[in-house]
Amino acid sequence: MKALLNLIGKKPAMAEMVDYDPVIREIGDPDQITLPLEYTGQVRYTPIVTVGDRVRKGQAVATSRYGNTVIASISGMVSAITSVWTPQSVHAPAIVIDKDESPPLNPEELFTGPAPAGDSEAALLRLRAAGVAPPWALPGREWEEGKMIELPRIETVIITGVRQEITVLTSQLLADQQRDKAAAALTRIGTLLPGARICLTVPDTFKHWADAFFAGIAELHYLPPSYRGRIEREVVAKILGYRIPNRLSYRDHGVAVLDMEYLLALIDALDGKAALTHKCMTISGAGLPRAITVRFPLGSSLRHILNSQGLRFSDYTRSVIDGPMKGVAQFTDQTPITHYNGLHLISGDVAPFDPIAPCINCGRCTRACPVDIQVHLINRMVEFDQIEAARGLSPEACHECGLCAHVCPAQRPIVQLLHFCNRDMIHGERYTWTPGGIS
């Protein structure tokens, strides 16, 4: 009984951003990059280069059915077109480029000046050619033959100047340090999507300057420093005044959601300045007195990013891509990094005391849930293979935000069980592992 009381009395501590370096550090080109060609549920690309081809930084190397492109982030030779494990543990096709000394393409070779103002079709073609998938078009997931899907008109654009993981600072640093460029990009979005509602989320600490700076350009929504107040689906629902179900895309409901970094890449492409070749990421966690934000070529390995800051993958128990609440631990430092915003480093033993301890029915998970589902009941049903019974408790409403697992004193794999339940309900059958990944 005493042990049980001690267990219930545990007070979990949420990761906090105590201090950070405001300077975004530039990382040099690696000797090799790997560019995945498939992003589950989003887009699939086909190579337009072959092994042995020489490519230059800024050159398109793959395209989707809709004309969106993957851009080489270094100059070099295509050394392989193979399969790799992505940060989300998906086995995906990829292009590998070995660096050489060829010069990058300059803006004049890439673009014929700025895209015509107000011309949505010209803007669409420009963004696709620059590796920036337009927020008002399909990204290219529907690669099979067949009719193109008509999309509803975009009524609302939401720019996330705050990332939901409190350890990820990329968007807010860019919003603060590139205010003029962000304002110009918001204005351009308004021109290309006349009549659309333009919204921008920013930290509440920016209120002293953001109100005046973005007045008349965007509708501002200030977010607190707490993780619960920044969960994207909840923020979007609050802005819209209604909830888009998790299994449905924002775009299918006339809503486009994109982060600050992507917005700035969009304006660079439209102004004829640069293609999308680089990414920012915040590194936080164990042994770092201050969180640091770096900017690196897309497709750089986790090893290259860590080594550039004097860090080693082997010094940490977990290297978690994107953040401590929703991130995914990496099993190798060879993972290529493309569309991820954070890296959280953990040292020490973080393994649960029991691989799957029994639920003690304390109800903490349900009280913490932002969408008020009966988390503990769903978990127990899934654990004992009662998927149909779990279906009646709306597991599909789960954001997989991790708050339930964070407060669970028994350290049960709550999010994993909910994830498993939803995938089982979608596909109608169990996943089976094969040498090539998941089938």
C-alpha positions in Angstrom: 0.0 0.0 0.0 2.8 2.4 0.8 4.4 1.7 -2.5 1.1 2.4 -4.3 0.7 5.7 -2.4 4.2 6.7 -3.3 3.4 5.9 -6.9 0.2 8.0 -6.9 2.0 10.9 -5.2 4.6 11.3 -7.9 4.6 14.8 -9.3 5.7 14.7 -13.0 7.7 17.7 -14.2 7.1 19.1 -17.7 10.2 20.0 -19.7 10.8 23.8 -19.6 12.7 26.2 -21.7 14.9 27.9 -19.1 17.4 29.7 -21.3 18.4 29.9 -24.9 20.8 31.4 -27.3 18.9 33.8 -29.6 21.5 33.5 -32.4 20.6 31.1 -35.2 23.9 29.3 -35.9 24.7 28.4 -39.6 26.0 24.9 -40.1 28.3 24.2 -43.1 27.5 21.7 -45.9 28.0 18.0 -45.0 30.0 15.6 -47.2 26.7 13.8 -48.0 23.0 14.5 -47.8 20.1 12.1 -48.1 16.7 13.4 -49.3 13.7 11.2 -48.6 11.1 11.0 -51.4 8.1 10.0 -49.4 6.4 11.5 -46.4 3.6 9.4 -45.0 0.2 10.9 -45.5 1.7 14.0 -47.3 3.7 13.6 -50.5 5.5 11.2 -52.7 8.2 12.2 -55.2 9.7 10.5 -58.2 13.4 11.0 -59.0 14.3 13.1 -62.1 18.0 12.3 -61.8 19.9 9.0 -62.0 22.9 7.6 -60.2 26.1 9.3 -61.4 24.4 12.6 -62.4 26.1 15.8 -61.2 23.7 18.3 -59.6 24.1 21.8 -58.2 22.7 23.3 -55.1 19.2 24.7 -55.9 18.5 22.1 -58.7 15.4 20.0 -58.7 16.1 16.3 -58.2 12.6 14.8 -57.8 9.0 15.8 -58.6 5.5 14.8 -57.4 2.6 14.2 -59.6 1.4 17.7 -59.0 4.8 19.3 -60.0 6.1 20.0 -56.5 9.9 19.4 -56.3 12.7 18.2 -54.1 15.7 20.5 -54.3 19.4 19.6 -53.9 20.7 21.3 -50.8 24.4 20.8 -51.8 26.2 20.5 -55.1 27.6 17.0 -55.9 27.1 13.7 -57.5 24.0 11.4 -57.1 25.7 8.4 -55.5 22.6 6.3 -54.8 18.8 6.1 -55.1 18.0 3.8 -52.3 15.7 3.3 -49.2 16.4 4.8 -45.8 14.7 5.0 -42.4 13.3 8.5 -41.7 13.0 10.1 -38.3 9.4 8.7 -38.0 10.7 5.1 -38.5 9.3 4.9 -42.0 11.3 3.1 -44.7 11.2 5.5 -47.6 12.9 5.9 -51.0 15.6 8.6 -51.0 18.3 10.3 -53.2 21.8 10.4 -51.8 24.2 13.2 -53.0 27.9 13.2 -52.3 29.4 16.7 -52.1 31.8 18.2 -54.6 33.0 21.7 -55.3 30.5 22.6 -58.0 29.1 26.1 -57.5 25.4 26.5 -56.4 22.8 27.7 -58.9 22.5 31.5 -58.5 19.1 33.2 -58.3 19.3 34.3 -61.9 19.7 30.7 -63.1 16.8 29.6 -60.9 14.2 32.4 -61.5 13.3 35.1 -64.0 12.9 37.7 -61.3 10.0 38.1 -58.8 6.8 36.3 -59.6 4.1 38.7 -60.9 2.2 40.2 -57.9 -1.3 38.9 -57.5 -1.0 36.2 -60.2 -1.9 33.0 -58.3 -1.1 30.6 -61.2 2.4 32.1 -61.6 3.0 31.9 -57.9 1.9 28.3 -57.9 4.4 27.4 -60.5 7.2 29.4 -58.9 6.7 27.8 -55.5 6.6 24.3 -56.9 9.8 24.9 -58.8 11.5 26.2 -55.7 10.6 23.2 -53.5 8.0 25.1 -51.5 4.6 23.2 -51.8 2.0 25.9 -52.2 -0.4 26.0 -49.2 -3.4 26.3 -51.4 -2.7 23.3 -53.6 -2.4 19.5 -53.1 1.1 18.4 -52.1 1.0 15.3 -54.3 0.1 12.4 -52.1 -2.4 11.1 -54.7 0.2 9.9 -57.1 -1.9 7.2 -58.7 -3.5 7.7 -62.1 -6.9 9.3 -62.0 -8.8 12.6 -61.7 -7.2 15.5 -59.9 -9.1 16.4 -56.7 -10.9 19.7 -56.6 -10.1 21.5 -53.4 -12.3 24.0 -51.6 -11.3 27.7 -51.6 -9.0 28.6 -48.7 -10.9 30.7 -46.2 -8.3 30.8 -43.4 -4.5 30.8 -43.3 -2.9 30.2 -40.0 0.8 30.9 -39.6 2.3 29.2 -36.5 4.8 31.6 -35.1 4.9 29.4 -32.1 5.7 25.6 -32.2 3.7 23.4 -29.8 6.7 21.8 -28.2 8.0 24.3 -25.7 11.6 23.2 -26.4 11.4 24.3 -30.1 12.2 27.9 -30.7 12.6 28.1 -34.5 9.4 29.9 -35.4 9.4 32.5 -32.6 13.1 33.4 -33.3 12.4 33.9 -36.9 9.3 35.9 -36.2 11.2 38.2 -33.9 14.4 38.5 -35.9 12.9 38.8 -39.4 9.8 40.9 -38.7 9.9 42.9 -41.9 10.2 39.8 -44.1 7.4 38.1 -42.1 5.2 41.1 -42.6 5.9 41.2 -46.3 5.1 37.5 -46.6 1.8 37.9 -44.8 0.9 40.7 -47.1 1.8 38.6 -50.1 -0.4 35.7 -48.9 -3.3 38.2 -48.5 -2.8 39.3 -52.1 -2.7 35.8 -53.5 -5.7 34.7 -51.4 -8.0 37.7 -51.5 -10.7 37.5 -48.9 -9.0 34.8 -46.8 -8.6 35.3 -43.1 -4.9 35.6 -42.2 -4.0 34.6 -38.7 -0.6 34.5 -36.9 0.2 32.8 -33.6 3.0 34.4 -31.5 4.2 34.1 -27.9 2.4 36.3 -25.4 5.8 37.8 -24.6 5.8 39.5 -28.1 2.7 41.5 -27.3 4.6 44.7 -26.5 5.7 45.0 -30.2 3.7 42.6 -32.3 0.3 44.4 -32.1 1.7 47.5 -33.7 4.0 45.8 -36.1 1.4 43.4 -37.7 -1.6 45.7 -37.4 -3.8 45.4 -40.4 -1.7 42.5 -41.9 -2.8 39.5 -39.7 -5.1 38.6 -36.9 -2.8 37.9 -33.9 -3.4 35.1 -31.4 -1.1 35.1 -28.4 -0.1 31.7 -26.9 1.2 31.0 -23.4 4.5 29.3 -22.6 2.6 26.1 -21.4 2.6 23.1 -23.7 -1.2 22.4 -23.2 -2.0 25.9 -24.4 0.1 25.4 -27.6 -1.2 22.0 -28.9 -1.7 22.7 -32.6 -5.1 21.0 -33.2 -6.5 22.8 -30.1 -5.1 26.2 -31.2 -6.5 25.8 -34.7 -9.9 24.7 -33.3 -9.9 27.8 -31.0 -9.1 30.2 -33.9 -11.7 28.6 -36.3 -14.4 28.2 -33.7 -14.9 24.6 -34.7 -12.9 21.4 -34.7 -11.6 19.6 -37.7 -11.4 15.9 -37.0 -7.9 14.6 -36.6 -8.2 12.2 -39.5 -9.2 15.0 -41.9 -6.7 17.5 -43.4 -7.0 21.2 -42.8 -6.8 21.8 -46.5 -9.9 19.8 -47.2 -11.8 22.2 -45.0 -10.5 25.4 -46.7 -7.8 25.9 -44.1 -4.0 26.2 -44.6 -1.6 25.9 -41.6 2.1 26.6 -42.1 4.9 27.6 -39.9 6.9 30.8 -39.8 10.0 29.2 -41.5 7.9 27.9 -44.4 6.3 31.3 -44.7 9.7 33.0 -45.1 10.8 30.3 -47.6 7.6 31.1 -49.6 8.5 34.8 -49.9 12.1 34.0 -50.9 10.8 31.9 -53.7 8.2 34.4 -54.9 10.8 37.2 -54.8 13.2 35.1 -56.8 15.9 35.0 -54.1 16.3 31.3 -53.2 14.9 27.8 -53.4 14.1 25.8 -50.3 17.4 24.2 -49.3 17.9 24.8 -45.6 16.1 24.0 -42.3 16.2 25.4 -38.7 16.2 23.2 -35.6 16.4 23.9 -31.9 18.6 21.5 -29.9 17.8 21.3 -26.2 18.1 19.0 -23.2 20.7 17.3 -21.1 24.1 19.0 -20.7 23.2 22.1 -22.6 23.2 25.3 -20.4 21.3 27.1 -23.2 19.1 25.7 -26.0 20.7 26.4 -29.4 19.1 26.8 -32.8 20.9 25.8 -35.9 20.3 26.2 -39.6 21.5 23.3 -41.9 21.2 21.9 -45.4 18.1 19.7 -45.8 19.0 16.0 -45.7 21.9 16.5 -43.3 22.4 13.6 -41.0 21.7 13.8 -37.2 25.5 13.1 -36.7 26.5 16.1 -38.8 24.1 18.4 -36.9 25.3 17.2 -33.5 29.0 17.2 -34.3 28.8 20.8 -35.6 28.0 21.8 -32.0 30.5 19.6 -30.3 27.9 17.0 -29.3 27.9 13.2 -29.8 24.9 10.9 -30.3 26.5 8.2 -28.1 26.6 10.5 -25.0 22.8 10.4 -24.7 20.3 7.8 -23.7 17.8 9.2 -26.2 18.0 11.7 -29.0 14.4 12.7 -29.6 13.4 14.4 -32.9 10.9 17.3 -32.5 10.6 17.5 -28.7 10.0 15.6 -25.4 6.2 15.4 -25.7 5.5 14.3 -29.3 9.0 13.5 -30.6 10.4 10.1 -31.7 13.6 8.7 -30.3 16.2 7.9 -32.9 18.2 4.6 -33.0 21.0 5.9 -35.3 22.8 9.2 -35.9 22.7 8.5 -39.7 19.0 9.6 -39.8 18.5 12.3 -42.5 16.8 15.5 -41.2 14.4 17.4 -43.4 11.1 18.6 -42.0 11.6 18.5 -38.3 12.0 21.5 -35.9 13.6 20.2 -32.8 16.0 17.8 -31.2 15.7 17.0 -27.5 18.6 15.2 -25.8 18.0 12.9 -22.8 20.7 11.4 -20.6 20.2 8.8 -17.8 17.9 5.9 -17.5 14.5 6.8 -18.8 13.1 3.2 -19.1 9.8 2.5 -17.3 10.1 0.4 -14.1 7.8 -2.2 -15.8 7.5 -2.8 -19.6 3.7 -2.4 -19.3 2.7 -1.9 -15.8 -1.0 -2.4 -14.9 -3.3 0.7 -14.9 -4.0 1.8 -11.3 -7.2 3.6 -12.4 -6.0 6.9 -10.9 -7.7 8.9 -13.8 -4.8 11.3 -14.2 -4.6 10.6 -17.9 -8.3 11.4 -18.5 -8.1 14.6 -16.4 -5.0 15.8 -18.5 -6.6 15.0 -21.9 -7.3 18.2 -23.9 -10.2 16.5 -25.8 -11.7 14.7 -22.7 -11.7 11.2 -23.9 -11.6 8.2 -21.5 -7.9 7.5 -22.0 -7.6 4.9 -19.3 -10.6 2.9 -20.5 -9.5 3.0 -24.1 -6.0 1.9 -23.1 -7.2 -1.1 -21.2 -9.5 -2.2 -24.1 -6.7 -1.9 -26.6 -4.3 -3.8 -24.3 -6.7 -6.7 -24.2 -7.5 -6.6 -27.9 -11.0 -5.1 -27.6 -10.6 -2.7 -30.5 -14.3 -2.7 -31.4 -15.2 -1.8 -27.8 -12.6 1.0 -27.8 -14.1 2.4 -31.0 -17.2 3.6 -29.1 -15.1 5.8 -26.9 -13.8 8.0 -29.8 -10.0 7.2 -29.8 -9.7 9.0 -33.1 -10.1 12.3 -31.2 -6.7 11.8 -29.7 -4.0 14.3 -30.7 -1.2 11.9 -29.5 0.0 15.0 -27.6 1.6 12.9 -24.8 0.0 14.7 -21.9 -1.6 11.5 -20.7 1.7 9.5 -20.7 3.4 12.5 -19.1 1.2 12.4 -16.0 0.8 8.6 -15.8 2.4 7.4 -12.5 2.5 3.8 -13.8 4.5 5.0 -16.9 2.2 3.0 -19.2 2.7 3.3 -23.0 -0.6 5.2 -23.3 0.2 7.1 -26.5 1.6 4.0 -28.3 -1.6 2.0 -27.5 -3.8 4.8 -28.7 -1.7 5.2 -31.9 -2.0 1.4 -32.4 -5.7 1.5 -31.9 -6.3 4.3 -34.4 -4.1 2.7 -37.1 -5.9 -0.6 -36.6 -9.3 1.1 -37.0 -8.1 2.9 -40.2 -6.5 0.0 -41.9 -8.8 -2.7 -40.6 -6.0 -5.1 -39.9 -2.8 -5.3 -37.9 0.4 -3.9 -39.2 2.9 -6.6 -40.2 6.7 -5.9 -40.3 8.6 -6.8 -43.4 12.3 -6.1 -44.3 11.2 -3.1 -46.3 9.2 -1.5 -43.5 5.5 -1.7 -42.7 3.0 -3.2 -44.9 
